[in-house]
């Protein structure tokens, strides 16, 4: 990596080039989101290679961490040395200048892999580990943001232990009448999520969610417009992307996996909302980004009811497939994904140099 440090007014300024960097692009993971993670990784690889970057693709699944492709060409799988996150390729030991993270779910989005990279002092494109861990736990994240004045739906926590008591009656007292949403606390891409409209549907929905996580959140239903907003902040600039409006298609009660990735939805960017409400969404996204001390690119989901905006969840490693929302917003903002990725990588290196 070409790196030059200069000093101006007693403040360090880092100037570097990413042309010769070894970039580790990490995807896969252990969760139900593995398929989407791989698709995100492959799409990102295409755009990095179009910019002539040195890209080493690493697939992580459980304890199997393997180099599977170099500069777009598949290679015989080679084990990653976890002592220093290095690989041997063509007889040469390869270390990495930066890690581009594309693992949705564990061990990427929940902060585990990020903590490992931070221990090794390797720059990465994700949020800090403490932020990722907090954001991945829907209940903990909601509690933290509620304490910072962010409006959101009411929720009720369910575990195997609480199910031994009158949990359904307790949920009704907290949430009010159905419909409700039942969600795993730690999962993404709407895996394990159900909408329930009558009491007989509740227990099967909770059991379904528990296939993804042992802690489940039941959330009140708020009728409104679903919108989402991507954001990235660097030391020099804020990229608050256009707002996207989401309309689930026929047969989908909400923006589930089928609606997200099988084309059964309409995604309109920019959203068909007033300039005032667009400003509210973008300013709330910026506020949440700062409150959680995020880094890199994140996406925040909301329900807009009248002039009230309700937080749903934050995605600290959002999908980056060809059909994903953030790439749509980047293009709508008049940027290229290739240029945006360069900004993301440079920001990760710059942040590491500032520590």
Secondary structure, DSSP 8 states (H G I E B T S, - for coil): -EEEEEEETTEEEEEEE-TT-EEEEEEE-SSTTHHHHHHHHHHHHHHHHHTT-EEEEEEEETTEEEEEEETTEEEEEEE-BTTTTBEEETTEEE--SEEEE---STTTTTSHHHHHHHHHT--BSS--HHHHHHHHSHHHHHHHHHTTT--B--EEEE-TTGGGSSHHHHHHHHH-SS-EEEEESS--TTTT-EEE-SGGGHHHHHHHHTTT-SSEEEEE---SEEEEEEEEE-SS-EEEEEEEEEEE-TT-SSS-HHHHHSS-EEEEES-SS-HHHHHHHHHHHHHHHHHTT--SEEEEEEEEETTEEEEEEEETT---STT-HHHHHHHHTT--HHHHHHHHHHHHHHHHHH-
